[in-house]
Amino acid sequence: MPPRSTPTERQKRLGAELRKMRNDAGETTDFAARLLGVDRTKIANMEAGVRVISPERVRTLACNYNCRDTAYIDALVAMAEGNKGWWETFRGHIPAGLLDIIELEWHSTVVRAGAFLHVPGLLQTEGYMRAVAKAALPSLSPHEIELRVALRMQRLQVLYRESPIDHVAYIHEAALRMEFGGVKVMRGQLDRLCEVGHQDNVLVRVLPFSSGGFPGAGQAMSYNKGIVSQLDTVQLGSAHGPSFTHAPAQLDKYRSQLDWMENASLGASESRDFISALTSA
């Protein structure tokens, strides 16, 4: 099978985990190449996510790297199986980074989001989504806007599928007061937050202005817990598209940031009351 020209974030993550496993075992690419009967450059490409690796080969490498964490190995095997998700129908029409976010969420168990200027994507209404897309620079065509809205609406199914993810959203008061789409759209968005906050798998917490300064101010982020802790990932938002990190020190940093927001934010019931008050203001 020829190399991929643009591996997805999930494919690159699988390669990075295989490289880490090999390095932890103190083995070389030559060792892995002899084990699989391939050229060493193919090992490098597998570890970069550029070349496909079969589930069987993942198990072979894990066994010979003396990895005994069966849950971790099974999770890597699932990544290698590469089953295509519903979002693939949008590939080539939507920036790849947006699809990477959706794929990451789909395979997560818990998503903790910190939002400061926008309502978190998984909690947005259709009208709010459209208003955010219309504010993009460079401007998007009407067709591109509707594609993004359609993608985002389908994205919400992770909250309602048979085994939904747990979602915790820490939303700064500034995001609740910015009127994307005007008063009517924003009121509908606030009502949506109050409604979804009653779901067992969704927790909405408001960080009021009165909480003062806080770490990581202004940078939207989400902490995505994987099937196993070794596959946790942080996704950071920016005007240039999303970036992803899974370095242990960075994971620890962003967990601490979210824990700070947990302690500084209003409780779930207080947050719903706070949001309700904004709708009647």
Backbone torsions as a table, in degrees:
resi	resn	phi	psi	omega
1	MET	NA	130.7	-177.5
2	PRO	-67.4	157.0	179.1
3	PRO	-63.2	153.1	174.8
4	ARG	-78.3	144.9	176.7
5	SER	-85.2	-33.5	-178.9
6	THR	-138.2	86.2	178.9
7	PRO	-65.0	149.2	176.2
8	THR	-75.8	167.5	178.4
9	GLU	-61.3	-36.6	179.9
10	ARG	-67.7	-39.8	177.7
11	GLN	-66.1	-39.8	177.0
12	LYS	-66.4	-34.6	-179.9
13	ARG	-67.2	-40.5	177.1
14	LEU	-58.8	-45.9	179.0
15	GLY	-61.4	-41.5	179.7
16	ALA	-63.5	-37.4	178.7
17	GLU	-68.6	-37.8	177.7
18	LEU	-65.7	-39.1	177.3
19	ARG	-65.1	-43.1	178.3
20	LYS	-62.5	-43.0	179.6
21	MET	-61.1	-41.5	179.5
22	ARG	-66.5	-44.4	-179.9
23	ASN	-64.3	-39.2	178.5
24	ASP	-63.5	-30.3	179.3
25	ALA	-82.9	-8.2	-179.5
26	GLY	72.6	27.3	-178.9
27	GLU	-103.8	161.2	-178.1
28	THR	-103.4	167.5	174.4
29	THR	-65.1	-30.3	176.2
30	ASP	-61.8	-42.0	178.7
31	PHE	-60.0	-47.9	-179.2
32	ALA	-64.5	-37.7	179.8
33	ALA	-64.9	-44.1	178.3
34	ARG	-64.5	-37.6	-179.0
35	LEU	-62.7	-42.6	-177.8
36	LEU	-92.9	-7.7	-179.7
37	GLY	70.0	40.1	179.5
38	VAL	-131.1	169.8	175.8
39	ASP	-71.1	146.9	-177.4
40	ARG	-61.3	-27.4	178.5
41	THR	-65.1	-29.1	178.0
42	LYS	-70.6	-32.2	175.4
43	ILE	-64.4	-44.8	178.3
44	ALA	-59.9	-39.4	179.6
45	ASN	-69.8	-36.6	175.4
46	MET	-62.6	-41.7	-178.0
47	GLU	-74.7	-12.4	175.1
48	ALA	-96.4	-4.0	-178.4
49	GLY	80.1	4.8	-176.9
50	VAL	-80.4	-35.0	-178.8
51	ARG	-109.7	139.7	179.3
52	VAL	-66.4	141.3	172.1
53	ILE	-126.5	135.5	-176.9
54	SER	-77.7	157.0	175.8
55	PRO	-57.8	-37.2	179.7
56	GLU	-62.2	-40.4	-180.0
57	ARG	-70.9	-32.0	174.8
58	VAL	-61.2	-44.5	179.1
59	ARG	-65.9	-37.4	178.2
60	THR	-62.8	-46.0	179.6
61	LEU	-63.9	-45.4	-178.5
62	ALA	-60.1	-41.6	179.7
63	CYS	-62.9	-45.5	-176.8
64	ASN	-79.2	-14.7	171.6
65	TYR	-88.5	2.8	177.7
66	ASN	62.1	34.3	175.1
67	CYS	-85.2	126.3	-176.2
68	ARG	-114.5	10.2	179.4
69	ASP	-85.4	94.0	-173.4
70	THR	-64.7	-36.5	179.4
71	ALA	-64.6	-41.3	177.9
72	TYR	-64.9	-45.1	179.7
73	ILE	-62.2	-44.3	179.3
74	ASP	-60.9	-36.9	178.9
75	ALA	-66.6	-39.4	177.4
76	LEU	-67.6	-38.6	177.4
77	VAL	-61.2	-42.0	178.0
78	ALA	-61.8	-36.9	177.1
79	MET	-65.6	-38.1	-179.1
80	ALA	-71.2	-26.0	-179.9
81	GLU	-64.3	-27.9	169.9
82	GLY	59.2	36.6	177.6
83	ASN	-63.4	129.9	-176.5
84	LYS	-76.4	135.8	179.4
85	GLY	-94.1	172.7	-177.6
86	TRP	-59.3	-27.0	-176.6
87	TRP	-67.5	-17.0	-178.4
88	GLU	-63.3	-22.3	178.3
89	THR	-67.2	-16.5	179.3
90	PHE	-94.5	-7.7	-175.7
91	ARG	-63.8	135.6	-176.2
92	GLY	92.6	-13.0	179.5
93	HIS	-116.5	-18.5	-177.3
94	ILE	-126.9	141.5	177.6
95	PRO	-51.0	136.6	-175.2
96	ALA	-58.4	-33.7	-178.7
97	GLY	-61.2	-35.4	178.5
98	LEU	-67.9	-37.3	177.4
99	LEU	-68.7	-34.1	177.0
100	ASP	-62.8	-38.6	177.6
101	ILE	-61.2	-46.2	-176.7
102	ILE	-66.4	-41.2	178.5
103	GLU	-64.8	-39.6	178.2
104	LEU	-61.9	-46.7	178.7
105	GLU	-60.9	-41.2	-175.8
106	TRP	-60.2	-35.9	-176.6
107	HIS	-98.5	9.8	177.7
108	SER	-91.3	165.0	173.4
109	THR	-106.6	-33.4	178.8
110	VAL	-139.1	137.8	173.7
111	VAL	-123.7	117.4	175.2
112	ARG	-105.5	119.6	-175.2
113	ALA	-116.7	141.0	173.3
114	GLY	-116.1	120.0	-175.4
115	ALA	-127.5	139.2	-173.4
116	PHE	-123.6	-31.9	-178.6
117	LEU	-120.6	-21.0	176.9
118	HIS	-125.7	153.3	168.4
119	VAL	-67.7	138.6	179.7
120	PRO	-53.7	142.3	-173.4
121	GLY	-54.0	-38.3	-176.9
122	LEU	-72.2	-8.8	-177.9
123	LEU	-115.3	7.1	-176.7
124	GLN	-80.7	146.5	172.3
125	THR	-83.4	165.7	179.4
126	GLU	-61.3	-42.4	-179.8
127	GLY	-64.1	-40.2	179.2
128	TYR	-66.7	-43.0	177.6
129	MET	-56.4	-45.6	-177.9
130	ARG	-65.0	-39.1	180.0
131	ALA	-65.6	-40.5	178.2
132	VAL	-64.2	-42.4	-179.9
133	ALA	-64.9	-36.7	-179.7
134	LYS	-69.3	-21.8	-179.2
135	ALA	-86.5	-0.1	-176.9
136	ALA	-69.8	149.0	173.2
137	LEU	-127.7	133.5	-6.3
138	PRO	-62.9	157.7	-174.7
139	SER	-61.5	142.8	177.5
140	LEU	-92.8	148.6	176.1
141	SER	-72.0	159.5	177.4
142	PRO	-54.2	-37.3	179.0
143	HIS	-65.1	-43.7	179.7
144	GLU	-65.3	-38.5	178.8
145	ILE	-61.6	-46.8	-178.0
146	GLU	-67.8	-32.4	175.0
147	LEU	-62.6	-43.9	-178.8
148	ARG	-67.4	-38.1	177.7
149	VAL	-64.8	-44.1	178.9
150	ALA	-60.8	-41.8	178.5
151	LEU	-62.6	-46.8	-177.6
152	ARG	-65.8	-36.0	178.6
153	MET	-65.4	-40.9	177.2
154	GLN	-68.8	-29.8	179.0
155	ARG	-57.5	-31.1	-174.5
156	LEU	-67.1	-13.2	-175.6
157	GLN	-64.1	-17.7	178.0
158	VAL	-64.5	-19.8	179.1
159	LEU	-85.4	-12.9	-172.0
160	TYR	-127.7	-2.9	-179.0
161	ARG	-66.7	178.5	-176.5
162	GLU	-58.3	-40.7	175.1
163	SER	-119.6	82.0	-175.0
164	PRO	-71.8	155.8	173.8
165	ILE	-76.1	158.7	169.2
166	ASP	-91.1	133.6	-176.7
167	HIS	-125.8	123.2	175.6
168	VAL	-115.8	122.7	-177.7
169	ALA	-119.4	120.7	173.4
170	TYR	-101.1	111.9	-172.6
171	ILE	-116.0	123.1	179.2
172	HIS	-72.9	149.0	-179.6
173	GLU	-55.8	-33.1	179.8
174	ALA	-57.7	-40.7	180.0
175	ALA	-66.3	-28.8	-179.1
176	LEU	-78.8	-19.3	-176.3
177	ARG	-102.0	-11.9	178.2
178	MET	-78.5	120.0	-170.6
179	GLU	-89.5	71.5	173.6
180	PHE	-66.5	122.1	179.6
181	GLY	84.8	-0.5	179.7
182	GLY	95.8	177.4	-173.7
183	VAL	-62.0	-44.2	-176.5
184	LYS	-63.9	-46.3	179.9
185	VAL	-63.5	-42.3	-177.6
186	MET	-68.7	-35.9	177.7
187	ARG	-64.6	-39.6	176.2
188	GLY	-63.7	-35.9	178.4
189	GLN	-67.6	-41.9	178.5
190	LEU	-64.9	-40.3	176.2
191	ASP	-60.9	-39.3	179.2
192	ARG	-61.9	-41.4	179.2
193	LEU	-63.0	-40.2	178.2
194	CYS	-66.2	-39.3	-178.8
195	GLU	-67.1	-50.9	-175.0
196	VAL	-70.5	-23.2	179.0
197	GLY	-65.5	-12.6	178.0
198	HIS	-87.7	-9.3	179.4
199	GLN	-70.3	144.9	-178.7
200	ASP	-62.5	-29.9	-175.3
201	ASN	-98.8	7.1	-178.7
202	VAL	-127.1	131.7	177.4
203	LEU	-127.5	120.5	179.4
204	VAL	-109.5	124.5	179.9
205	ARG	-125.9	133.1	-178.6
206	VAL	-98.9	134.0	174.3
207	LEU	-104.0	101.3	-174.5
208	PRO	-75.0	161.0	177.0
209	PHE	-54.0	-35.3	-175.6
210	SER	-65.5	-11.9	178.3
211	SER	-73.1	-13.4	176.1
212	GLY	77.5	-154.8	-179.2
213	GLY	-70.9	158.8	-177.5
214	PHE	-155.0	157.8	-178.6
215	PRO	-69.4	142.3	177.7
216	GLY	72.0	22.8	-175.8
217	ALA	-55.8	130.8	174.0
218	GLY	93.1	-12.2	-178.2
219	GLN	-106.9	112.5	177.4
220	ALA	-68.9	140.6	-179.3
221	MET	-154.4	160.0	172.6
222	SER	-140.2	142.1	177.7
223	TYR	-106.6	115.5	-176.1
224	ASN	-105.2	114.8	178.9
225	LYS	-82.9	127.3	-179.7
226	GLY	-83.5	179.7	177.1
227	ILE	-58.4	-35.9	172.7
228	VAL	-125.7	154.4	-173.7
229	SER	-62.5	-27.5	179.9
230	GLN	-64.0	-16.7	-177.4
231	LEU	-106.1	16.2	173.3
232	ASP	-61.7	146.4	-177.5
233	THR	-144.0	141.2	172.8
234	VAL	-106.2	132.1	175.9
235	GLN	-112.2	126.0	-179.4
236	LEU	-109.9	135.9	179.2
237	GLY	-93.2	149.0	175.2
238	SER	-157.5	168.3	179.1
239	ALA	-66.4	-17.8	-178.1
240	HIS	-96.8	4.4	-178.4
241	GLY	111.3	169.1	-175.7
242	PRO	-74.3	153.8	170.1
243	SER	-128.3	157.0	-174.0
244	PHE	-130.1	143.2	176.8
245	THR	-142.4	145.6	176.4
246	HIS	-139.3	15.7	175.6
247	ALA	-63.9	134.2	-176.5
248	PRO	-51.2	-43.0	-179.0
249	ALA	-64.2	-36.9	179.3
250	GLN	-71.8	-39.6	176.8
251	LEU	-60.0	-43.0	179.6
252	ASP	-64.1	-40.6	179.8
253	LYS	-60.9	-46.9	-176.1
254	TYR	-76.7	-28.6	171.1
255	ARG	-61.9	-42.7	179.2
256	SER	-63.8	-39.4	179.5
257	GLN	-63.3	-44.0	179.5
258	LEU	-69.1	-34.7	176.8
259	ASP	-64.1	-37.5	176.5
260	TRP	-62.1	-44.4	179.5
261	MET	-64.2	-36.8	176.7
262	GLU	-58.1	-45.1	-177.1
263	ASN	-74.0	-29.1	-175.2
264	ALA	-92.1	-14.8	-175.0
265	SER	-86.2	163.8	176.4
266	LEU	-70.9	156.8	176.0
267	GLY	-67.0	170.7	-176.2
268	ALA	-60.0	-48.0	-179.5
269	SER	-67.2	-42.5	178.0
270	GLU	-62.9	-37.5	-179.9
271	SER	-65.0	-42.1	177.8
272	ARG	-63.3	-41.3	177.8
273	ASP	-63.3	-40.9	-179.7
274	PHE	-62.3	-45.2	-179.0
275	ILE	-67.8	-40.2	177.9
276	SER	-60.3	-38.6	178.5
277	ALA	-63.3	-34.3	179.0
278	LEU	-68.1	-33.6	-178.7
279	THR	-69.7	-24.6	-178.5
280	SER	-100.7	0.0	-177.5
281	ALA	-71.3	NA	NA
